Amino acid sequence: MPQERQSPAGAEPTLTASEPAPTSAAPEGLAPSPGIAPPAGMPAPELSQPDFAQPVFTQPEFTQPEFTQPQFEQPEFTQPDTVAPQYTVPDAATPQFPEQTYGQNPAQQQFDQQQQYGQQYSQDPAAAQYAQAPGVPGGPAGPSGPGAPGGPGAPGAPKKGLSTGAIVGIVGGSVALVIILIVGSIFALGVFSAPSGSSTGATSSNSGGKGFNAPKTAEGTVELFLNSVATGDATTARKIAGGATSDELLTDEALANSLKIAPITNIVIDKDASQVADYEATVSATFDIGDTTVSRDFKLWNASDSWELFDGLVSVSLTSFEGLDPTVNGIELSKTSSISVFPGAYQLTLGLEPFELDSKTDTFVLATRDDAEVFYEVRPQLTEAATEEYRTLVAASLNECLALKTFVTPCGLEVDAVLRGGEKVIDGTITRTISAEGEATLKRLKPEISYGTPAIVNTYDYVSVSTSAEVDNAGTRESGQLIGGSGLLRTPTVDFSEAKPTVTWE
């Protein structure tokens, strides 16, 4: 065991430099560890550059391919053998045309068809004869005809297309056909675009009346409408306002009668108060209908190239006079609802003589929708003569009814055969008597018009009638007035539309 060297007590340690002694030699070819000196006599490693052979590149040789121009054979086109059409001289009345030949190429067939169509629709018989007349070039006996040089009958004749005359005929026929189609289109447009009853069209030959040039402004449209009404031009006014020719009071006759009652004057369009937009407008106007001054606004809508009145007409309902044969300005009406009229004065009369209006007048000024409400207030009523007739008919019918002694009568007042107390009414003993108060009521009966059927008249007045009879009360014959044992008097009704009015009790 090695002895540890002891330093003297209190002495500082010291370092001495010395080479470390290797313990073994490094293997051959392996460099010594870093920081360790190689052993003595070990040769230093020699580094040499490895020998690399430089590659040799050679340019490849390409052989240029040889191209030869392909040989194309020029196609040979030969004229197909066609049979030339046989032309004959057409009849003077109806031109005859060559029949379609077969075996031609498509282009030739189409060209021949065009020739036939062009000749058919454009050439008259004289032109057709001229194109095919004997002796004319292109005709049957001309240079192109059978037997002539180039014709179908000539030996060795060269094949060729149509003659110059045929081409000229085809071109002329095509031009004429185009002209016919253009003229036909213009005619069709003129027929089908013409207005019929529209307020936006101009003068038209089939408008059914006077034509007019529609104004381009809303104010001008209202002014033309009112002036047309004022002058009796119902056709123009109806078109502007969008009325129908079937409207019975939008005719010249009805308008003329209206102007006789009250003319329309002093028409003024207030442009400052009017409001016009792109698609709608409100135009203010004032005018006089007789002695009545009207101030109102008209609503219009833009119908593409002109303006049409929306509320120029007044709609009237006369259903309260259904069945009374009402007439307006002398015009008999086929209906009593939704009747259109121009602004103006109108006289309402009833054709059924027993009736009249319950108003103080039969003439009304209609210029706005509100004016038409008067016919909801005006009602029909019986004339004085018809009222007296009604009272007379009712009294006579009631007296006939009261004279009956039967249990049941047409006017009511039925009597039960057995009363509630068990008494048996003796047949033939029933007596019905009208009271003094009832007699007075009969004389002042107030007839009422039935709603919906004004020709039928009844009354709400009550006529007092008393009933008496003899009864068998347990074998005892008694007489007295029946109280609560008889029915009520029915309502007397008269239909004045009948040729001979009669009373029915309902």
Helices and strands as residue ranges (DSSP letters): H 106-122, H 125-132, H 164-192, H 218-230, H 234-241, H 252-261, E 264-276, E 280-289, E 292-303, E 306-309, E 314-316, G 319-321, E 326-328, E 331-332, E 339-341, E 344-350, E 355-357, E 363-366, G 370-373, H 374-377, E 380-382, H 384-402, E 424-425, E 431-434, H 436-443, E 447-449, E 456-459, E 465-473, E 476-481, E 492-495, E 503-505
